[in-house]
Amino acid sequence: APDQPPAPPAIASQSGGCAVAGGRMTDTRRRVKVYTLNEDRQWDDRGTGHVSSCYVERLKGMSLLVRAESDGSLLLESKINPNTAYQKQQDTLIVWSEAENYDLALSFQEKAGCDEIWEKICQVQGKDPSVDITQDLVDESEEERFDDMSSPGLELPSCELSRLEEIAELVASSLPSPLRREKLALALENEGYIKKLLEIFHVCEDLENIEGLHHLYEIIKGIFLLNRTALFEVMFSEECIMDVIGCLEYDPSLSHSRKHREFLTKTAKFKEVIPISDPELKQKIHQTYRVQYIQDMVLPTPSVFEENMLSTLHSFIFFNKVEIVGMLQEDEKFLTDLFAQLTDEATDEEKRQELVNFLKEFCAFSQTLQPQNRDAFFKTLSNMGILPALEVILGMDDAQVRSAATDIFSYLVEYNPSMVREFVMQEAQQNDDDILLINLIIEHMICDTDPELGGAVLLMGLLRTLVDPENMLATANKTEKTEFLGFFYKHCMHVLTAPLLANTTEDKPSKDDFQTAQLLALILELLTFCVEHHTYHIKNYIINKDILRRVLVLMASKHAFLALCALRFKRKIIGLKDEFYNRYIMKSFLFEPVVKAFLNNGSRYNLMNSAIIEMFEFIRVEDIKSLTAHVIENYWKALEDVDYVQTFKGLKLRFEQQRERQDNPKLDSMRSILRNHRYRRDARTLEDEEEMWFNTDEDDMEDGEAVVPPSDKTKNDEDIMDPISKFMERKKLKESEEKEVLLKTNLSGRQSPSFKLSFSSGTKSNLTSQSSASNLPGSPGSPGSPGSPGSPGSVSKSTSQMAAITTKGGLVGLVDYPDDDEDDDEDEDKEETLPLSKKAKLESS
């Protein structure tokens, strides 16, 4: 069978071949487990018992009965339906469907018992027991293809009180089959059957015939599941809808009927805030409300399988709402009166509240419109002056009215933020900052009385949408981003930051209650968003108003979430790696509150601890030199004992390396050259630089320089020299001389900081005298001849790798080559052990 779930597990066989039940031997051939298929397409075990087949009077047919072996209770009672497809699987399983989405299985302990029951089923259906399936399973298209469509449609029983049970069974049995559903729907439409059923409903209510009312509930619910628009139009008509709701009050699963009609007629009141002259529009509004009520309140929550069966009901409500919005939109007099009364000061508070609630509902309905229709809808509202009207309403004292106006404003911002921005920039040319629409929104956010600040959170989201450059337009002649952000920082930002500035005048927050902390956290969240997206506008504001220093006062708050918000704000600024921000931070010593919070937190391993360490780790990893130096110079003593992470020691190391490079600028440039193994130079440039080197005056060589001539031993097999290596060698020799001069200057003049002077070198270098450099090309001592001892790359490993840098006063230091190959290090070690006299002999030999 198509889409067949995995077979249920077979029942375990027992030793002995029989089971004892009720004190007597029972044939194990009939012992079965009953399974049902759940929503996840997995088999659920319903119990173990013994199966039999017999005629059941109540079901009017041969049925399968399974009684539990534990207590004899009935586990299964299923009529063998002549049209149901039964399947025999794996010799011990029989599987079938009771309804479209209710599958059953019997798992037999023995094959013989399975064969016996299978024969009974085949006998009832008139099939040969040798088959493994009693009905051909065809898909819907095949069913429709082979069914004789010219055959007469479904014949409904006459609509009488005595036949309600029969009608209910017919409706229930038709639902699983798409073809039978179609025929049933056509029969109900053609014969005006629904109205006849509703007439019987009145009779049943008058007679208090509860059984009949329960049948009617099942029938009407089944008609809903037929999912037919034509039937809905009959059921939801003015004359029928209340009776349909009445039928649905008598749910058989409830002990008492529900009072839906009473609620709709007495409790729910329809208010016309502005008189609606069109009777069709008024009727459509009534109908939509009632159908929505049926969907949400009256009909039971649909199962997974029934949801799709109610898709037409959803569509019916959807298109009704579209029609209502369209009809109201076309009624210009209605909308004109609405906005006129909204903004009229003479309108009383209750009336205005109703008007605003109506407008809110109107905007909510618009969410069902297609994009092009929604465009037209909001354009109509804009032309009618909805934004000036909202500005007036938001300035009123009534909290409920303001709340509804905020919801309307949210619809406008979500739909078209540019429209709102354009309006507020235009009004800024005429009005004071205090009554600007955006400033009113900010004030409502600040003054939210809800302890959880639910309204403030919504408003902060709207403000974020308005200041988000991602949804701002850029045209050929103007940029919305530049214009609006300029306006916002000039007219609105001071209103947003006012609570923050007012609360941070001292070393700790002046008010530190929970609600204030929540509000400041919201403001900081928006400011952090601005730091990330607004570049120079927010940078100028922060630096000119000293905002970061004020924000860091909140690090002393007793509310951890607020202290973390302040830290997150600073972390976002540092993450930009902007030297303007960095200079501002260093000038104002703005790491002090962070370090203080870190030390106050002590050894607690919490989010504050991790977040502060992460900030310093970022500075270390990204090598932000200015901040590294600032932190170490000012806060190292406070942080040097922190050893459970290596962040601060790493920062100190960065700082020391930085100082080393500052005092030895040539060292850094040489290291960068040597690190780049793919360094390439133009051949002509290389030759020019070599020429300059060879033409260096003898005077450039310092007095007292230790000259180490090359060894006589050469590697004759190296015939070709790498010109790049040659150039690197010359450059290093030259830098060695310059370094010596620099050291002399340091020693003779100011006291230089203590550090180890080291050169990284991948090739071997020799300091040669001017006389040896002037040898003829090709001679053994010529530095430029390939294969000669003076050539880079051809020097033997016995050549001295160490040059003593001396002054007239004596030995100053040694040049170290930490990056040389291991063999070279060994050679160095050997030479270091030789006395100076032996070295001199080697050099003269």
N, C-alpha and C positions, 0 to 999 in steps of 0.2 A: 504494500500500500504506500502511496506517496506520503512523504513527511511523517513516517511512522516513528514514534518514540522508541527508545531502547526497551527491549522486553523486560518485564518485571522479573526479579529473581525467582528461581524455581523453589518450590517448597522442599525442605530437607527430608529425605526418606528416613524412616525410623527402623531400627532393628526389631525383628520380631514380626513385622508385616502387619500389625494390627494395633488399634488404639482402643483403650477402655473408655467408654462414655456411659454414664448413668448406670454403672455396675454391670454392663454387658459388653460383649465383644462387638466392635463396630468395624465394618469393612473400610480399610484405609484407601480403597480405590476411589471413594467419594470425598476424601479429605482434600480441602483446597485452602488457599489463601486468597482473600479478596483485595484487589488493588484498584485505586482510582488515580487518574493522571492529574497532577496539580498544574498551576499556572506556569511553573518553570519547566514544564514537560518532563517532570520526574514522577516516578510511581510512588504513591503513598500506601503503606500497608494498613488495611482496615480491619484485619483480624483473621483468625483461622477457624474454620468450621467444616461442616459437611453439607454437600450440595445435593439437591434433589430436584426433580421436575414434576409439576403437577398442575391441575387446572385450578385457577384462583378466581372465585366468583366475583370479587370486587374489581379485578382487572379484566374480567371477561375474556380469559384466554389462558393457554398454557404458559407457565412462568417458571423461572429459575429461582429456587429458594436456597439460601445458605444460612444455617443456624450455627451459632458459635459453639465450639466444643466445650468451652468453659462453663457457660450457664444456660445454653440453649436459646439465647436471645437471637432475634432475626438480624443478620448482618446484611442480607441482600434479598430483595424481592423485585424481580425484573421480568416483565412480560416479554415473551419471545415474539417480537414484532415481525410480521411477514416481510416487511420491506427493509429491515435492518441488516447491514452487512456484518456478519460474524466471520472472524478469521481464526483458524487454528494454526498455532506456531509452535515449533520445536517439540511437537508430539504431546506436550503437557500444558499448553497455554491456549486459552480461548479469549479473544479480545474483541470488543465492540464499542460502539458509541451510543449512549442513551439519548443524547441531544448533541447539538453542534459542537459544544465545548465540554462535554462530560464523557470521558472515556473510562471504560471499566475493563478489568481483566480477572480471569480465574486461573490460578496457577495450581495444577493438580499434583498430588504426590506421586500418582502412578499413571502411566499411559493408558491403561485399561479404563480407568474412570473417566479420563478425558474423552476417549472414544465413545463411551456410553452416552455422555451428555451431548457430544457432537451429533450423534445419530438422532437424538431427540430434537435438537434444533433443526437439523436438515429435514426431519419428518414433518415438522410444523411448516417449514418453508417450501416443502415439496422439492428438495434438492437431493442429489446423490451424495451420500456420506463420504465418497472418495475425494470430493473437492476440498480444498483448503480454505476457500472463501465462498460464502453463500450468495453474495451479490457482486455484480461487476462494479468496480469503483471507477467512475468516469469523472473527469473534471467538468466544471460548469459549462464550458464551451461545447464539450461533447454532449453533455446532457441536453443542452438547448438544441444541438444539431439533430440529435436523434429523436427528441420528443416531438410528437405530432402537434405543431402549434395550431393546427386547424381544429383540434379537439375542443370541445366546449370548455369554458372557463370553470373556475371553482364554483360549486353550487353551495350557497350559504343556507343554513337551516332558517326556517321562518323565525322572525324576530319576536319571540314570545318569552314570557317569564319562565315557563317550564323548561325551555331549551337553552337557558343561559349557560348551564354547565357544558352542554354539547358545543356551544359556540366558543366558550373559553378553551376547550380542548382543541378545537379546530384551529384557532389562532395560535395556540402554543405549538401545535404540531407543524404548522406552516413556517414558523420562523427559521428553522435550520436550513431549509431549502430555498435558495434564491428564486428558483422558478415558481415555487408554491407561494412565496412571499409576494411575487409580482401578481400572480393570479388573484390572491386574496385582496390585495390593494385595489385592483381593478374592480372586483366584485363589490367592495365596500363603497367605491366612488359611484359606480353605476346605479346602485339600488338605493342611494340615500340612506344607507344602513346606519350611519352614525347618529343621525337625528332620531331614528327609531329606537336605538339603544338608549339615548338620553331620555326618551319618553318613558321607557321601562324603568329608568333610574328614579324618576319622580314617583312611579307606582311603588317601587321597592321602599323608597324612603317613607312614603305615606303608610305602607303596611309594616314598616320596620322589619323588612325581610333582610336580615343581616347576611344570610348565605348568598342571596341574590346580589347584594351590594358587593360582597367579596368577589363574586364571579365578574361583576362589572369592572371592578378595579383591575383584575387580571386582563380582561378584554381591552380596556382603554390603554393600559400600560403596553400591551402587545401591539396595539395600533401605533403608539409612539415609536416602537422599535421597527415598524415597517419603513420608517424614514422617508415618507412621501410628502412632498410639499403640498400637493392637491388635497390630501387628507388634513394637513395642518391648517390650511386655509378654511376648511369647514369647521374644524374643532376650535379654532381661535377667532371665529366670527363673533360679533357682538352678542348674538342670540345663544351661542353654544358654549362659550369659553367658561362661564361660571359653573355650568352643569358638568363640564369636563373636570374642572377643579374639584367639584363635589364628588364625582366618582372616585377621584384619587385620594379622598379623605379616608376611605374605608380599606386601609391596608390590612390584609388578613394576619400579617405578622405582628400587628399592634393590638393591644387589648382594648384601646379606646380610639375612636375616630378623631382625626385632627380637625381643628376649626379654621381651615384656610379661608373659606368664603367669608366668615365673620371678620377676619383680620382685614381682608381686602375691601370689604364694604364699610366697615365701621372704624377701624383703626387707621388704615392708610387713607390719607386725604390728599386730593389733587388740588394744588394751589396754582392759580393763574396769576403770577406776579405782574405780568403784562397781559391784558386780555387777548386771547387768540381767536381771531375772527373766522379762521378756516376750520369748518367742522371735520373735514377729512384729516387734517393735521392733529386735531384734538383726539379723534378716535384712534389714530395711529400711535399717539403717545400712551393712551390707556392700554391699548393692546400690547405694546412693547413691554410696559411695566409688568403686566400680568404674565406674559409668556416668560419673561426673565424670572419672575417669582416661581413659576412652575419648574423651570430648569434648576434654579438654585435651591428651592425649599421643598417643593412638592414631590417631584420624582425622586426615588431612592438614588443614592450615589451609584452611578453605573459601574459595572464590573469592567475588568480589562477588555472583555469580549464585547461588551455592550456600548463602549464609548463611540466606536465608529458608527453604530446604529443610530446615534443621536446627532450625527454631523449635520443633517438637514435642519434640525432644530437650532443649532448654533448659527447656521447660515440665515435662517429666518429672522432671528434677532438682529444679526449683523446688518442685513439689508434694510430692516426697519429703521435702525439707527441712522443709516446713510440717508434714507428718505427724509427723516425728521430734520437732520442737519441741513439738507438741501432746501427743504421747504421754509425753514426759519431764515436761512441765509437770503432767500429770494424776497422775503417779506421786509422791505426796507423800513416801513413804518414801525414794525415791531422792534427792530434793532435800534432805530433812532430813539424811540421812546425809552428803551431799556437804558441806553447810555445817558440820556438826558436825566432820567430819574436817579441813576447811580451817582451822578456828580452834583445833583441839586442839593444845596444845603438844607432846603426845606423838607426833604424826604426824611421821615422818621426812622429811627434806628432799626426797628423790626422789619420795616419794608425794605430798607437797604440791605439788611442781612439776607432776606429772601432773594433779592435781585442778584446779589453776589453769588449766593449758592446756585441760583439758576445758571448764571454765566459759567460757573465752575463746572456744572454738569454738562453744559453745552460744549465746553472745551474738551471734557472727557469723552463725549460722544464723537468728537472730531478725530480721535485716535483711530477710529475704525475706518476712516476715509482712505482712499487710494492717494498716493503722493500728490498727483496733480490736483485732485479735489481738495486736499488739505492745504495746498498752496493758495488756492482760491479762497478757502475759508479764512485763513489767517490774514490774507490781504484785505478781505472784507472787514475783519475786526480792526485791522490797523487803520483803514480808511475811516472807520467809525470813531476812532480815537480811543482805543482800548488802553494804550500806555498812559496818556494823560489822566484817564479815568482811574487807572490803578494807582497813579501817583497821589491822587486825591484820597482814595480809599485807604492807602497805606499810612496816610497822615492822620487818620481818625483814631479815636480812643478805644473803640470796640475791638476786643481781642479776637473774637470769632470772625468778624468781618475781615480783619487784617490777615488772619490765618487763611481764609478762603482766597483772598486777593493774592497771597503768596503762592498758593497752589496754581492759580491762573498764570501768574508771572513765570512759574517754573515751566508750564506748557509752552509759553512764548520763547523762553530762553532755549529750551531743548530743541524747539522747532527751528528758530532763526535767530541766533545770537547777534548777527550783524544788524538786524533790524533794531534790536534793543540798543546796541552801541550807537547807531546813527542817531536815535532819538535822544539819548542822554547827552551826546556831544552838542546837539542843536540846542537843547534846553539850557546847557551850561552858559550859553551866550546871553541868556535873558534872566536867569534866576541865580540866587545866592547858592553857595555850596550846601547850606543846611537842608534845602528842600529838593536837592537833586534826587532822582529816582534811586540811583545806586547807593547814595548815602543813606536814604531811608531804609534800604535793604540791609546795609551794614549796621545801622542803629537797631533794627529789629533783631538782628543776629546777636548784638551785644546785650540787648535788653530782654532776651528770651527768659521767661520765668519758669520754664520747665526745668526741674532739677536735673534731668538727663540731657537737656539742651537738644531735644529732637528737632525742633524748628531751626535752631542755629546750625545744626549739621546740614540740613537741607539747603539753607541759604548760603552756607559756605561753599557747597557744591556748585550752586548757581554762579557765585562770584568767580569761582575757579574757571567755569566754562566761559564766562565773559572775558577774563583776562588771559585766556589760553591762546597763544599766537598760532597754534596749529589750525584753529578754525577761523582765522582772520583772512580777509581777502586782500589781494594785491592787484591793482589795476595799473594801466600805463601812466595815468596822471596822478594817482595818489596811493598811498599805502595805509591801509586801515590800522596796521600794527603800530606804526609810528605815531599816527594821529591819536589813536585811542589810548595807548600807553602814556603818551605825553599828557593827555587829559586826566587819566586815572591818577598818575603820580602827583599832578598839580592840585587836583580838586578832591580826591577821595582817600589817598593813602594815609593822610594825617588822621582821618576819622577811624580808619581800620586799626592804626597802631596806638590810638589814644589810650585804651585800657592797659596796654603793655607798658607805655611810658609812665602812666600814672601809678602803676604798681611796682615800679623798679627804681624809685628815686634813692633808695638806701642800699645797703649791702645785701639785704635779703628782701623778699617780696613783702610789701606792706599788708596785703590781704592774701591769705593762703588757704582759704576754705575750698572745698571740693568743686563747687560750681564755678568760682573764679578760675581755679586751675584748669577746669575743662575748657572754659572760654579762651583762656590764654593759649592752651594747647591747639585749639582750632585756628586761632590767629597765626600761631607759629607755623602750623601746617601750610597755610596759604602763603606766608612769607617764604617758606622753604621752596614751595612751588615757583614763586617769583624769582628766587635766586637761580633756580635751574633754567628758567625759560626767558628771563627778561634782560639779561646781560647788563648794558650800561645804565638803564633806568634805575634798577634796584641797587646797582653798585654805588651810584651817586647818592642815592637816598640813604643807604646803610652808612656810608663813610661820613656824609655831611651831618647826619642826625645821630651818629654814634650808636646805631641800633644794636650792633652785636654786643657791645659792652652791657647795654641794658638787658638784652636777652639772657646773657650769661649770669645775671643776678638770679635768674630762675633756677640755676643749678643748685641753689641753696634751699629750694622748695622741699617741703616734707613729702610732697607727692612725687613718687619716682617717675611716673609717666610724664609729668611736666618737665622735670630735670632732663629726662631723655629727649624730649622735644627740643629743648634748648641746645643740647649737645648735637642732635641731628642737624639743626640749623647751622651750627658752626662747621660740622663735618661736611655739609653740602658746599659751604664756602671754600673750605680747604681743598675739597675735591676738584674745584675749578682750576687750581694751580695758577691763580692769577696774582702777579706780583703786586698789583695795586692793593688787593685784599691783604696780601701777606705783610706789606709794609704797614698797613693800618693795624693789623693784629700785633705786630712787634712793637710799634710805637706806643700802643695803649696797653701792652703787657696782658693781652687777652687770653693767654694760656693759664694765668694765675687761678681764675675760678675753676678751671678744669682740673688742674693739679690739686687744688685744695679739695675738690669733690672726690678725687681719686684717693687722696690720703684719708679723708674722713670716712670713705667707704671701707677702709681697712682691708682685712684679708678676706672679706666676704666675696664669694665667687658668684656674682650675679650679672645681670644685663648691663648695669652701669659700669662695672669693672671691665667687662668684655668690650663694651662700646668705646670706652676711653683708650684702652690698649690698642684697639683696631685703628683709632685715629692716628696714634703715634706710629703704628706699624705702617700705615699708608704713607706718612711723611718719610719714613725710612726707605720703604720699597721704591717709592717714586723719586727718592733722592731730591727732595725739595730743600735746596741748600740753605736758603735764608732762614727757613723755619727750623731746620736742624740745628744750625748755629745758635739761634735764639733760645731754643729749648735747653740745649746743653749748657750754654753760658749762664742762663738764669735759673734753671731748675734741676741741674744735675745732682746737686747735693740732696735734694728731696727725693730723687728717683733712683739713686745709685744702688740702694739696697734691695730694689725689686729684682729678684733673680729667678722667680718661677716662670718668667718668660724672658726671652733674650732681646726683646724689643728695645729697651732703653740702653743696654750695652751695645746693641747694634747701632743705635743712633750715635752713641759716643764714638764708636769706630768710624762711622761715616764722617763725623765732625773732625776727627783727627786726620783722616785721609784728605779731607777738604783743606785743612790747614797746611798739610804737607804740600798739596798741589799749589796753594797760594804762595808759599815760600819758595817753591821750586817750579815755576811755570813751565820750564823746558821739560821737566820730568813727565808732566801730564801729556804734553804733545808727543813726546817720544813713545810713551806707552800706547797711545792711541794708534800711532803709525805701526808699531810692532804687532798690535792685536789684529790689524787688518791684513790678513795674509793674501788678500786678492788686490793689494794696492798696485795700481798701474800708473806709469808716467809716460808722457810723450818722449820719444827717443831724443829729440832735439833738446828738450828741456834738461834731460839727464846729462847730455854732453856738456851743455852750458854750465851746469852746476859743478860737474867734475872739473871743468876748465878753471872755474873760479877757485875751486879747492886747491888745484895744483899751483895756481898763481899766487897763493897766499904768501905774504911777506914772512921772512924769517922772524921779524920782530913780533909777529902774532903769537909765536911760541913762547910761553912763559919761562922765565929763569927758574932753574932748579927743578924742571919737570923731569920726572923719571922716564927715561927712554928705554923701551924694551925692544931690541931688534928681533927680527924673525929668526926662527930656527932654520938650520941648513937642510933639515930633512923635509922632503916634499913628497906629494902623492903624484907621481908621473902619469897615472891613468886618468886624471881629471883634465880633459883637454878643453872643455867648453865651460865658460864662466857665466853665471847668471848676472846680467847687468843690473837687475834690481837689487840683488844682494850686495853688489859692489857699491851701488849708491847708498844703500842703508849703512854700509860699513863706514863710508866716508862721513856720512851725516853724524853717526855716533861718535866718531873720533873728534869731529868738530865740536859737538855738544859737550864732550868730556872736557875739552879745553875751556869752553865757556863756563862750565860748571865750576871748574877750578878757580876761575877768576871771581865768580860769584861767591864762592866759599871764602876766598881771601878777603873780599870786601866785607863779608859778614863778620869775619874774625877780627879784622882791623877796626871795623866801625862798631855798629850796634851788636848787641848779643843776640844771636839767632836762636829760635826755639830749638829744643833738643829733638832730633828725629834721626832715623836711620836713612842715609842716602843710598838708594839702590836703583840699579838700572836693570830693566828686563831686556834680555837679548837672546834672539834665536840663533845668531851667528857669532862667530868668534871675532874679536877685534884686537888690534895691536896698535900701540902708540909708536909711531916711527919718527925718527929724526928728519929734519929738513934735508939733510945730506942724503939719507937713504931714499927719500922721496924724489930726489933729483937724479937718480941713476938713469942710465939709458933704457929706453923701452926694450923689453926682451931680456935684459940682464937679470941675474938671479935675485937681485934686491928690488927690482922695479915693481911697484905696487900694481901696475896695470897689466903686467904680462901674464897671460893665462898659464896656470900651472906653476907659477913662481911662488916662493914662500910668502911673499907679501900680499898675494891675491886673496880676497875674501873667499872662503869656501875651500881653499887649498891648504890652509894652515894645518900642520900635523897636530895631533892631540897632545904631543909633548910640549907644544908652545905654551908659554906662560899665559894664563887666563886672568892675571891679576896685575893691576898697575898701581903703584904707590903714588898717591898725589902728595907732593911735598911743597913746602914753601921754604923761603930762606931761613926760616926759624926751625925747620925740621919737619918730621912726619905729622900730617894732619889727620888723614883717615884713609880708609881703603874703599875701593869701588867694588861693590858686590854684584854678582850676576845670579840672582835667585832662580831665573827661569831657564838656565842652561840645561843641557842634557845631563843625565846622571854621570856619564863618562867624564864630561868636562868638570863636574864637581869633584870627581875623584882626582883628576889631574891637579886641580887647584889645591886640594888637601895635601897632595904630595909636595907641591912647591912650597906651601906654607911651612912645611917642616924643615926645609933646607935653610942653613945659615946664610946670611947675606954674602959672606965671602964666596961660598960655593955658587950662589946665584950669579955673582959677578964673573966667576970663572966660566960658567956656562954661557953667559952673554958674550964674553970676549972670544970664545972658541969658534 
